[in-house]
Amino acid sequence: MSRTKTAQSRIAVTHRVPIVEQIKTSVLRQIAQGIYKEGDRLPSIRQLARDLGVNPNTVSKAYSELSQSHVVESVTGKGVFVKQSVISVDPENVPLPREAQVVIEETIERFFNEGYSGESIKHAFIMALDKIIRSRQPMVALVECTPQDTAYLAKELSSKLGLPVTPVLVSDLGATVQPEEFDVFVTTLFHFQAVKEIAGECNMVFPVNIAPAPDLLLTISRLKKESTVLVMATDPDTVDSLRSVVDLCHSGQVVGCLSEDINRIREALRVAKVVIHSASCCDVIKELQPKQPTIEVAFHILDDSVRMIGAEIKKLWPHLEVVS
């Protein structure tokens, strides 16, 4: 069933921006924010014109242009309704008013006339936009050594911190990814010193503590007593961490190996009954012993680390709502 809502309190018409553009932008934003949903009827032309104190022809033109963009649909004798195709519009992607586009176009044309290249102008605009965005929100990178771990931890940190986090490989930092692209770097203790040296003094670099998921202990406790367990990871700190966890609830022998030490892994696989490994070691196990029973460990960033990072970010960006 369609619903009609009043837009009087939601559309702010000013003299700085054409009224038609104001109405269009406001309707788009309200649809994006879920105020108007699929099938909702917009205020009638006469009602909205009366509410805003504008000419009905102005509202009619705004609705007509939205209809041409397939945002709304006009049904003769019934009114103007929201179409399904725009329900998923991102509120942050609402088009700029025409007046703003004109200002941008005039600025670009002026620089062209002064002899600057298109690439130079584009770069200047991107840098200016980046500067403004950074003043409102820090650019955060999660740095790790493997694509799987980096992507997983970046997603988790973003969820816990409440900010966008970009996954960056250690090998890419300083090569294809420049330190100045980010304000904050987060990495594990094992890579902290290396990341800090590359990032330099101008960036914030934070170490985080990670730990296996709590249910790992229960899984390990169910292993056969006295059986040999092979523990694998890509760095020594993670190997030691996994060994400590296994030792807590398993009485058998525990062999720790780095994923790059293929010969040692081959030897351990001859006696190991099960392999406990980080996600980044899956391919190694499949290649050497595809039928070997394995337990893949998911690591999580400890909440204390997240709160510490959030508190430090809050000092420089006090307007942000982040975990602290």
N, C-alpha and C positions, 0 to 999 in steps of 0.2 A: 504494500500500500504506500502510495506517495505521501510525502509530508511537506508542508510549507512552513518555512521559518522566516522570522524577520531578520533583516540584515542591517537595520538602522544603526545598531550599536557596533557593528563590525566593519562598516565601510566609512573610512575617514577621508572625505574629499577635501583636498587643499587646492590652493591657487597655483602652487609651484608645479604640479603635474597635471596634464590634461585629465579632465573628469572621466572621459571614456577609458583611459588607461588605468585610472584609479579603480574604477568599477571592475574592469577585467582582472586586474591583479588581485584585488580583494576576493573575487569569486574563486579564482584559481587557488589562492592560498587556503580559503575555507574548505574547498574540496580536498586539497592535499592534507589538511589537518583533520579531516573526517567530520567537520562541522556539517557539511553537506555530503550525503552519500548517494550511491546509485539509486535513481528513482525519485530522489527528493525534488520537490518543485521549488524553484527560486521565486522570490517575490515578484509579483506582476510588475510590468513596466510602469503602470500608473502608481502603484503602491510605492515602489522604490524611488521613483521620481519625486513623489510627495514627501517621503521620508527624508530624502537628501536635499530637497529644495532645488531640484534641477529640472531642466526641460525633459519631458518624456522621450523626445527624439534622441537625446544623449544616451539614455538607458537602452533604448531600442538599438542604437548603433553598437553599444558594448555587447549586448546579447547576440546581435547578428554576427559580430566578429568572432565571438566565442563559439557560435554555432558553426561557422565556416572552419574553425579549427577542430571541430568534432568534440568539443568539450561539453557542450550542452545541446539539447535537442528541443526545438520548438514544435509543439503539438497544437494544431489549430483548434481553438475553442477550449483548450485545457490549460495551456501555459508553457513555461520553459522548464525542462527537466535535466538533471545531471545524467550524463551518459556513463556507462560502465567503463569505457576506455581510459578514463582519467582517475579512477579510484586509487590507483597505486602511485599517483604523482608524488614525487618527493617534495616536501615543503621547501627545501633549500633550493629547488630548481625552478621556482616560479620565475617567469621571464621578467627582465627589467622593463620598466615603463619606457615607452617610445622616446620620451624626452631624454632619458638617460642614454639610450642608444645613440641619439643624435649628438649628444655631447661627446661620446666616445668616438664616433665617426669623424666629427669635426677636428678632434684632437689628433687622430691618426692622420687625417688629410694634411693638417698643418705641418706635421713632422715630415711627411712625404715631400711636401713642397719645399721644405728646408734641406732636402737632399739625403735624409736618413733612409736606410734600406728597410724593407719589410721585416727582415729578421731582427734588426736592431730594435725596431719599435715593438715587435712582439716580445722580445727578451725584456725590454724595459717594463712593459705591462705585467709580464709574469713576475718579475722581481718585485714590483710595487705591490701586486696582489699578495704575493708570498709574505712580504713584510707586514702587511696589514693583518693577514690571517695569523701570523705568528704572534702578533701583539695581542690577539684574542685567545689563541690556543697553541700550546707548544707542539712541535713536531717530535713525536716519540718513536724510537726504533728499538726493537728487541733483536739483539745480536747473538747468534749461535753458529755452530759449525756445520750442522746438517740441515737440509731443507725441511725434513719432517719435523724435527724438534723445534726449529725456528718458527715455522708456521703455527705449530700447535701452541707453543708458549706465548707467541705474540697475540694469538686469538684469546688465550686465557687472560693475559695481562690486560688487554683492552677491555674485556668483560668486567674484570675486577676493579680496574682503575677508573673506568668510565670515560676513556679517551681513545681516539683512534691510535693504533700501534702498528707500525710497519715492520714486517720481518726482514732482516738483513743478515746475510751470511758474513761470517768473519772474513772469509777470503775476498769478499766484494768490497768491504769497507776500506776506503782509501784507493780503490782501483776503479770499479764502475760506480760505486756509491761514495760521494764525497762527504766528509764530516759536516761541512757547513750546510748540508741539506736538512740537518736535524738539530734540535735544541737539547734533546734528552736521549741518552743511550742507556739501555738496560741490558745486562748480560749476566751470565753465571760467574761464580767466583773463579772458575778455571780460566776464563777468557778476560777477566776484568782488567788485568794489567795491560794486556795487548790492546784492548779496545781503548783504554785510557790514553795510551801513548799515541794511537792514531787519531783519536778524537781531539786531543789537545786540551789546552786550558780553557778554551772558550765554551766548551760544552759541558753539560752535567752528565756524569757517568755514574751509574748506580749498579752495585752487585746485588743479585737476588739469590736467596736460598731456595733450592728446589728439593722435593722429596717424592718418593714413590707414593702412589695412591694407597690409602689405608687398607684396602682389601687385599693387598699383596701379602701381608702377614698371614692372613687366613689361608690363602692359596698355598703358601710355602709350608705351613703347618700340616698340610694334608699329604705332603710328599713322603715317600717311604723313608723310614729312619735309616741312617748310615749310607744312604745313596749319595753319589757324587753329583754335585751341581756345578755347572759352568756358568759363570757370570760374565757378561760381555757389555761393553759400552765403548764409545768413541774417545773418551778422555779418562785419565786416571782418577779424577775426583768422583766421577759417576760410578766407576768400577768399585772404588772403596765404599761409596755410599750403599751400593747394592749388596756388597759383601757383608757390610755391617747389619743390614736388614735381614739377610738370609741367616746369618749367625745367631740372630736373636731367637729363632724358632726352628732351627734345623741342626741336628746333631752330626750330620754327615760332613764329608770333606767339601770345601768350597774352593773352586779354582777361578781366579779372576784373570781375564784377558782383555787386551785392547783389540778392537775390531780390525786393526791393521796388522796384528801379529798372527798371520795366517798359520805359520808352522806350529805355534803354541796352541792355537785353536784346534788344529787337526789332532794333536796329541790328546788334548783334553776331551775331545769328542769320542775318543775310543773308550773312555771309562764313564763319561758323564751320562746320567740317566735323563737329565732334563737341562735345558738351557734357559737361563733368565737373562733377558737382554733389553736394551732400550730400542725404541722404534727404528732408529737409524741403522741397526744391525741386521734387520730382516733379510736383506739381500745376501749378506755374507753367509748366514745360516742356510738359506735356501740353496745356495751354490755348493756349499761344502757337505751338507747333510740334510737334504730336503725332508726326510722322514723323521728327523729328530724331534721329540716332544719339546715344545718351547713355551715360555711364558713371556709375553711382551709387556714391558713395564711402562706405564704412562706416568710421567713426572708432572708434578704440580708446583706452581710458585706459592711459597708460604705466605699467608696473609700478613704476617708481620713485615715482610719485605715490601708488600704492596702499600701498606699503610705508611711506611717510612718514605717511599717514593712519592706518594700522594701528598704528604706533609711538606716535602721539599718543593714540589711543583706549586703547591698552594702559596708558598712564600712569594714566588715571582708572578704568579697568575692568580691573585686572590679572588677574582670574580668567578673562577671555575668551581663547579661542584664536582669534586673528585674525592675518592676515598682517602681519608687521612686520620 
